[in-house]
Amino acid sequence: MPEIDLEYIFSALPIGGNLPNAPIRDIDINYTSQTVKVGTFGWGIWESDLYGAGCAAYPMAVCKVVDLKLNKQGLAIDFVEMLDGGSYDYCGIDTMYSISEVLTCEEAMEGMVIILFVEDDLGNKDSCMIDASVISGNNPNNTRFWFGSVNTFWFNECNWEYGGLPEIDETVTIPSGHVVNIGENAIAQVKSLTVKESSKIRIHELGSLNVEQYQFLGLYNFD
């Protein structure tokens, strides 16, 4: 429970001026409305905001479980509003930020821990940790481009747009200047395939590539 600045409460009760020197009968603290009421002998009931200029409350960082989707470039981007699970501060939150706002596909697939920081306008801080799950991004047009940013293997999802492997109903393009390998006992299936100039797809003798009704078996090179 946050600390209450009683000195502020008793020096700045605003209704009708500052609270006079009077005996206090009872105190009612309402954390929902963030108010405090004091009952006095002979001076009625006085009310004030629970926190004010002398606020001693610290922020409370609240994280939530999130699934980070890889974007078109295969990057996992965490936005603070995705991570925040209801952080609060009775003094008022000034900033929220995380230490890893952009993760590469490889980093994301390893299961990165993200830390959310919450800071109020007095510089008080709190943080919480998130074990973020990562999933492939949405591929809206059933088209997928090869990036080859990690290695030459077809079945490394981080080599592909949106960080996911091509599906059987997708149109795939291998840009110029790449070599793509389909390994032993691997079966790649796509709807259509375009291999640009100076690129190659190499299929292991025990692997295969199915393009709609066509099948290309081992030791096949697309030049």
Residue frames relative to the residue before (quaternion, step in Angstrom):
aa qw qx qy qz dx dy dz
M 1.0000 0.0000 0.0000 0.0000 0.00 0.00 0.00
P 0.4907 -0.6897 0.4361 0.3056 3.62 -0.80 0.93
E 0.5433 -0.6255 0.4625 0.3157 3.53 -1.22 0.60
I 0.2887 -0.7599 0.5628 0.1499 3.55 -1.01 0.82
D 0.3314 -0.7335 0.5630 0.1875 3.55 -0.96 0.91
L 0.2005 -0.8257 0.5176 0.1009 3.59 0.09 1.30
E 0.5934 0.5724 -0.3761 0.4228 3.57 1.06 -0.65
Y 0.6452 0.5050 -0.3186 0.4766 3.56 1.02 -0.82
I 0.6453 0.5471 -0.3307 0.4183 3.57 0.86 -0.96
F 0.7639 0.3978 -0.2143 0.4608 3.58 0.78 -1.02
S 0.6875 0.4555 -0.3053 0.4761 3.61 1.19 -0.18
A 0.7990 0.3025 -0.1315 0.5029 3.60 1.17 -0.40
L 0.2677 0.7459 -0.5638 0.2327 3.59 1.04 0.57
P 0.3088 -0.8569 0.3886 0.1389 3.57 -0.26 1.28
I 0.6068 0.5951 -0.3839 0.3610 3.61 1.04 -0.54
G 0.8478 0.0388 -0.0679 0.5246 3.57 -0.54 1.18
G 0.6988 -0.4256 0.2792 0.5025 3.59 1.17 0.33
N 0.7160 -0.4324 0.3121 0.4505 3.55 -1.30 0.00
L 0.5951 -0.5827 0.4195 0.3612 3.52 -1.14 0.69
P 0.3818 -0.7358 0.5044 0.2418 3.59 -0.71 0.99
N 0.6246 -0.5123 0.4210 0.4125 3.53 -1.34 0.14
A 0.2737 0.7638 -0.5215 0.2640 3.53 0.07 1.36
P 0.5549 -0.5961 0.4502 0.3662 3.58 -1.12 0.59
I 0.3252 -0.7386 0.5644 0.1735 3.57 -1.03 0.88
R 0.2960 -0.7742 0.5382 0.1528 3.56 -0.75 1.07
D 0.7821 -0.1692 0.1230 0.5870 3.60 0.90 -0.91
I 0.2579 -0.7388 0.6058 0.1434 3.54 -1.34 0.38
D 0.0970 -0.7775 0.6204 0.0349 3.56 -0.96 0.97
I 0.0888 -0.7986 0.5953 0.0099 3.58 -0.52 1.23
N 0.0835 -0.7978 0.5970 0.0054 3.57 -0.71 1.12
Y 0.2463 -0.8044 0.5236 0.1349 3.58 -0.31 1.25
T 0.5889 0.5788 -0.3760 0.4205 3.59 1.14 -0.45
S 0.7661 0.3123 -0.1748 0.5338 3.56 0.85 -0.96
Q 0.3399 -0.7690 0.4696 0.2694 3.58 1.37 -0.12
T 0.5237 0.5953 -0.4333 0.4285 3.55 0.88 1.01
V 0.1847 -0.7433 0.6281 0.1371 3.51 -1.31 0.35
K 0.1140 -0.7707 0.6242 0.0582 3.57 -1.04 0.85
V 0.1062 -0.7778 0.6167 0.0582 3.54 -1.05 0.83
G 0.2468 -0.7544 0.5925 0.1372 3.51 -1.01 0.84
T 0.1460 -0.8126 0.5628 0.0415 3.56 -0.78 1.03
F 0.4782 -0.6036 0.5375 0.3437 3.52 -1.34 0.17
G 0.8608 0.1096 -0.1006 0.4866 3.56 -0.57 1.17
W 0.7471 0.3633 -0.2201 0.5113 3.61 1.19 -0.24
G 0.5700 -0.6415 0.3716 0.3541 3.61 1.17 0.34
I 0.6253 -0.5127 0.4368 0.3942 3.52 -1.35 -0.47
W 0.1446 -0.7852 0.6005 0.0447 3.55 -0.89 1.02
E 0.1389 -0.8017 0.5804 0.0346 3.56 -1.07 0.83
S 0.0310 0.7875 -0.6144 0.0385 3.55 -1.13 0.71
D 0.5930 -0.4902 0.4775 0.4244 3.49 -1.35 0.16
L 0.5508 -0.6436 0.4235 0.3211 3.54 -1.03 0.81
Y 0.7920 0.1531 -0.0650 0.5875 3.57 1.04 -0.81
G 0.0093 -0.8072 0.5900 -0.0140 3.52 -1.07 0.63
A 0.8422 -0.1549 0.1099 0.5046 3.54 -1.12 -0.68
G 0.7268 0.4012 -0.2386 0.5039 3.57 1.10 -0.61
C 0.1848 0.8434 -0.4919 0.1118 3.57 1.24 0.46
A 0.1271 -0.8016 0.5819 0.0512 3.55 -0.83 1.01
A 0.4473 0.7017 -0.4503 0.3237 3.59 1.26 0.17
Y 0.2923 -0.7353 0.5844 0.1802 3.53 -1.13 0.70
P 0.5500 -0.6102 0.4407 0.3618 3.60 -1.11 0.58
M 0.2518 -0.7319 0.6117 0.1635 3.52 -1.29 0.42
A 0.2227 -0.7810 0.5739 0.1059 3.58 -0.51 1.22
V 0.0483 -0.7892 0.6121 -0.0120 3.56 -0.82 1.03
C 0.1513 -0.8046 0.5715 0.0559 3.58 -0.57 1.16
K 0.1692 -0.7607 0.6105 0.1416 3.56 -1.27 0.33
V 0.5693 -0.5879 0.4514 0.3556 3.55 -1.22 0.51
V 0.0333 -0.8163 0.5762 -0.0207 3.56 -0.82 0.98
D 0.2739 -0.6855 0.6414 0.2092 3.51 -1.35 0.43
L 0.2085 -0.7792 0.5815 0.1062 3.57 -0.61 1.15
K 0.2227 -0.7745 0.5796 0.1209 3.56 -0.74 1.06
L 0.4335 -0.6766 0.5298 0.2713 3.53 -0.97 0.89
N 0.3731 -0.7348 0.5197 0.2254 3.57 -0.93 0.88
K 0.7828 -0.3452 0.2299 0.4639 3.57 -1.31 -0.08
Q 0.7032 0.4478 -0.2559 0.4894 3.56 1.09 -0.71
G 0.5319 -0.6514 0.3993 0.3651 3.58 1.28 0.06
L 0.5262 0.6103 -0.4173 0.4201 3.58 1.18 0.55
A 0.2920 -0.7215 0.5976 0.1926 3.54 -1.13 0.69
I 0.0697 -0.8055 0.5884 -0.0091 3.55 -0.54 1.19
D 0.1484 -0.7834 0.5962 0.0934 3.56 -0.75 1.01
F 0.1998 -0.7587 0.6126 0.0956 3.52 -0.83 1.05
V 0.5991 -0.6119 0.3753 0.3547 3.54 -0.93 0.92
E 0.6578 0.5192 -0.3270 0.4367 3.58 0.96 -0.82
M 0.6040 0.5380 -0.3590 0.4658 3.60 1.22 -0.38
L 0.7173 0.4758 -0.2428 0.4474 3.56 1.04 -0.81
D 0.6456 0.5670 -0.3182 0.4006 3.55 1.07 -0.76
G 0.1549 -0.8128 0.5588 0.0549 3.55 -0.77 1.07
G 0.7622 -0.3321 0.1882 0.5228 3.58 1.18 0.49
S 0.1581 0.8032 -0.5536 0.1529 3.58 1.01 0.78
Y 0.0245 -0.8150 0.5786 -0.0197 3.56 -1.06 0.71
D 0.0255 -0.7571 0.6524 0.0224 3.50 -1.36 0.36
Y 0.4098 -0.7324 0.4844 0.2468 3.58 -0.68 1.04
C 0.6358 0.4987 -0.3359 0.4839 3.57 1.25 -0.30
G 0.5710 -0.5765 0.3884 0.4368 3.59 1.22 -0.37
I 0.3424 -0.7415 0.5431 0.1948 3.59 -0.73 1.09
D 0.2808 -0.7679 0.5578 0.1427 3.54 -0.91 0.98
T 0.8081 -0.0689 0.0813 0.5793 3.60 0.79 -1.00
M 0.0887 -0.7354 0.6662 0.0867 3.51 -1.36 0.47
Y 0.1215 0.7884 -0.5934 0.1075 3.57 -0.94 0.87
S 0.2832 -0.7367 0.5859 0.1838 3.55 -1.30 0.35
I 0.5321 -0.6576 0.4312 0.3138 3.57 -1.17 0.48
S 0.7648 0.2402 -0.1572 0.5768 3.62 1.18 -0.33
E 0.0499 -0.8493 0.5255 0.0020 3.56 0.08 1.26
V 0.7761 0.1582 -0.1065 0.6011 3.59 1.19 -0.48
L 0.0619 -0.7924 0.6068 0.0031 3.56 -0.74 1.07
T 0.4350 -0.6510 0.5414 0.3064 3.56 -1.02 0.75
C 0.6868 -0.4719 0.3514 0.4267 3.55 -1.28 0.32
E 0.6676 0.5059 -0.3101 0.4497 3.59 0.88 -0.90
E 0.6486 0.5107 -0.3154 0.4680 3.57 0.94 -0.88
A 0.6726 0.5130 -0.2954 0.4440 3.53 0.92 -0.97
M 0.6732 0.5057 -0.3040 0.4457 3.59 0.93 -0.86
E 0.6219 0.5372 -0.3420 0.4558 3.58 1.19 -0.42
G 0.4821 -0.6903 0.4210 0.3375 3.58 1.26 -0.15
M 0.0063 0.8397 -0.5407 0.0506 3.54 0.54 1.19
V 0.3440 -0.6909 0.5949 0.2245 3.54 -1.20 0.65
I 0.1661 -0.7878 0.5893 0.0670 3.55 -0.79 1.05
I 0.1951 -0.7760 0.5908 0.1035 3.57 -0.97 0.86
L 0.2011 -0.7686 0.6007 0.0898 3.54 -0.84 1.07
F 0.1526 -0.7871 0.5947 0.0589 3.57 -0.83 1.05
V 0.1092 -0.7653 0.6328 0.0445 3.54 -1.08 0.85
E 0.0180 -0.8054 0.5912 -0.0380 3.57 -0.84 1.01
D 0.2905 -0.7564 0.5561 0.1850 3.57 -0.94 0.86
D 0.6983 -0.5067 0.3112 0.3984 3.56 -1.28 0.15
L 0.6311 0.4930 -0.3449 0.4897 3.58 1.30 0.07
G 0.5842 -0.6071 0.3556 0.4046 3.58 1.31 0.03
N 0.4573 0.6597 -0.4676 0.3703 3.60 1.25 0.13
K 0.1357 -0.8213 0.5536 0.0247 3.60 -0.92 0.91
D 0.0071 0.7398 -0.6716 -0.0404 3.48 -1.38 0.40
S 0.1154 -0.8005 0.5854 0.0572 3.59 -1.19 0.40
C 0.0815 -0.7608 0.6390 0.0787 3.53 -1.33 0.32
M 0.3708 -0.7436 0.5234 0.1888 3.58 -1.19 0.57
I 0.1574 -0.7773 0.6066 0.0549 3.53 -1.14 0.77
D 0.2203 -0.7132 0.6479 0.1520 3.56 -0.98 0.90
A 0.1422 -0.8465 0.5104 0.0524 3.55 0.04 1.32
S 0.3047 -0.7108 0.6045 0.1910 3.53 -1.07 0.83
V 0.2214 -0.7819 0.5747 0.0967 3.55 -1.08 0.76
I 0.0227 -0.7908 0.6116 -0.0083 3.55 -0.91 0.93
S 0.6199 -0.5421 0.4083 0.3938 3.55 -1.22 0.44
G 0.5034 -0.6678 0.4626 0.2943 3.54 -1.11 0.70
N 0.6157 -0.5381 0.4236 0.3898 3.53 -1.30 0.28
N 0.1867 -0.7620 0.6123 0.0978 3.55 -1.00 0.87
P 0.2171 -0.8678 0.4272 0.1317 3.59 0.28 1.27
N 0.7836 0.3570 -0.1722 0.4785 3.61 1.03 -0.71
N 0.4343 -0.7093 0.4480 0.3281 3.60 1.27 0.16
T 0.5446 0.5384 -0.4425 0.4666 3.53 1.03 0.86
R 0.0183 -0.8113 0.5841 -0.0177 3.56 -1.01 0.74
F 0.2215 -0.7777 0.5809 0.0934 3.52 -0.93 1.04
W 0.4333 -0.6666 0.5506 0.2544 3.50 -1.24 0.70
F 0.2048 -0.7658 0.5983 0.1169 3.57 -0.99 0.93
G 0.1609 -0.8129 0.5396 0.1484 3.58 0.94 -0.86
S 0.3115 0.8073 -0.4585 0.2024 3.56 1.14 0.55
V 0.7155 0.4163 -0.2536 0.5004 3.61 1.22 -0.32
N 0.7534 -0.2131 0.1810 0.5951 3.58 0.81 -1.04
T 0.6532 -0.5427 0.3666 0.3800 3.60 -1.23 -0.32
F 0.5206 0.6845 -0.3933 0.3252 3.61 1.24 0.02
W 0.5243 -0.6591 0.4612 0.2790 3.55 -0.85 1.09
F 0.7753 0.3999 -0.1880 0.4513 3.58 0.85 -1.02
N 0.4919 0.5570 -0.4922 0.4533 3.58 1.10 0.68
E 0.3582 -0.7890 0.4546 0.2062 3.57 -0.26 1.27
C 0.6122 0.5591 -0.3579 0.4295 3.59 1.15 -0.44
N 0.5739 0.5711 -0.3846 0.4433 3.59 1.26 -0.04
W 0.7181 0.4687 -0.2243 0.4630 3.57 1.26 -0.37
E 0.6391 -0.5019 0.4363 0.3863 3.49 -1.33 0.43
Y 0.8244 0.1689 -0.1817 0.5087 3.58 -1.06 0.87
G 0.4842 -0.7072 0.4245 0.2920 3.62 1.20 0.25
G 0.6481 0.4855 -0.3352 0.4816 3.57 1.03 0.73
L 0.5440 -0.6257 0.4495 0.3325 3.56 -1.17 0.55
P 0.5856 -0.5800 0.4295 0.3690 3.61 -1.13 0.61
E 0.3059 -0.7433 0.5715 0.1653 3.54 -1.10 0.82
I 0.6944 -0.5097 0.3263 0.3893 3.55 -1.29 0.38
D 0.7294 0.4099 -0.2381 0.4933 3.61 1.18 -0.51
E 0.5600 0.6361 -0.3677 0.3828 3.58 1.25 0.25
T 0.3729 -0.6761 0.5929 0.2285 3.50 -1.33 0.53
V 0.1359 -0.8304 0.5402 0.0098 3.56 -0.57 1.20
T 0.0900 -0.7804 0.6178 0.0352 3.55 -1.08 0.85
I 0.1733 -0.7396 0.6440 0.0912 3.53 -0.99 0.99
P 0.3337 -0.7696 0.5024 0.2097 3.65 -0.41 1.13
S 0.6998 -0.4706 0.3390 0.4170 3.54 -1.32 0.18
G 0.8279 0.3171 -0.2073 0.4135 3.52 -1.23 0.61
H 0.6092 0.5550 -0.3578 0.4391 3.59 1.14 0.49
V 0.1928 -0.7148 0.6543 0.1541 3.52 -1.35 0.45
V 0.0775 -0.7970 0.5990 -0.0004 3.57 -0.78 1.09
N 0.1668 -0.8075 0.5628 0.0582 3.56 -0.82 1.02
I 0.1421 -0.7358 0.6572 0.0808 3.53 -1.07 0.92
G 0.3128 -0.8399 0.4255 0.1248 3.52 -0.36 1.31
E 0.7744 -0.3521 0.2794 0.4453 3.48 -1.42 -0.15
N 0.8562 0.0710 -0.1123 0.4993 3.55 -1.01 1.03
A 0.4986 0.6419 -0.4343 0.3882 3.60 1.23 0.34
I 0.1218 -0.7791 0.6125 0.0545 3.57 -1.03 0.82
A 0.0976 -0.7877 0.6080 0.0215 3.55 -0.56 1.20
Q 0.0405 -0.8066 0.5895 -0.0168 3.58 -0.94 0.95
V 0.1043 0.7774 -0.6115 0.1042 3.57 -0.84 1.05
K 0.5856 -0.5819 0.4292 0.3664 3.54 -1.28 0.30
S 0.7831 -0.1030 0.0829 0.6076 3.56 0.91 -0.93
L 0.1846 -0.7940 0.5771 0.0503 3.53 -1.20 0.62
T 0.0552 -0.7646 0.6418 0.0208 3.54 -1.01 0.94
V 0.0960 -0.7769 0.6217 0.0285 3.55 -0.78 1.09
K 0.3177 -0.7847 0.5063 0.1640 3.56 -0.46 1.23
E 0.7439 -0.4351 0.2983 0.4102 3.51 -1.39 0.36
S 0.8506 0.1490 -0.1777 0.4719 3.54 -1.13 0.95
S 0.5785 0.5425 -0.4028 0.4569 3.61 1.20 0.35
K 0.1518 -0.7915 0.5884 0.0649 3.56 -1.20 0.57
I 0.1540 -0.7189 0.6626 0.1429 3.53 -1.29 0.53
R 0.1180 -0.7999 0.5878 0.0271 3.53 -0.69 1.12
I 0.1464 -0.8078 0.5698 0.0378 3.57 -0.72 1.12
H 0.4650 -0.6733 0.5052 0.2744 3.56 -0.84 1.01
E 0.6282 -0.5758 0.3716 0.3684 3.57 -1.13 0.63
L 0.7325 0.3459 -0.2244 0.5417 3.59 1.22 -0.38
G 0.5869 0.5429 -0.3797 0.4655 3.56 1.22 0.43
S 0.1322 -0.7941 0.5852 0.0971 3.57 -1.27 0.11
L 0.1891 -0.7388 0.6363 0.1166 3.51 -1.35 0.47
N 0.1233 -0.7927 0.5960 0.0359 3.58 -0.70 1.14
V 0.0298 -0.7727 0.6339 -0.0165 3.54 -0.77 1.13
E 0.7711 -0.2371 0.0650 0.5874 3.57 -0.04 1.42
Q 0.8405 -0.1624 0.0969 0.5077 3.62 -0.67 -1.01
Y 0.6236 0.5387 -0.3483 0.4468 3.57 1.27 -0.07
Q 0.1119 -0.7843 0.6080 0.0523 3.55 -1.10 0.73
F 0.1324 -0.7794 0.6107 0.0454 3.52 -0.90 1.02
L 0.2146 -0.8177 0.5280 0.0812 3.54 -0.56 1.20
G 0.8363 -0.3364 0.1603 0.4022 3.51 -1.42 0.10
L 0.8196 0.2416 -0.2228 0.4693 3.52 -1.33 0.58
Y 0.4661 0.6543 -0.4598 0.3785 3.55 1.11 0.64
N 0.1313 -0.7786 0.6100 0.0662 3.55 -0.97 0.91
F 0.2127 -0.7171 0.6451 0.1561 3.55 -1.02 0.83
D 0.0429 -0.8027 0.5948 -0.0073 3.59 -0.65 1.11
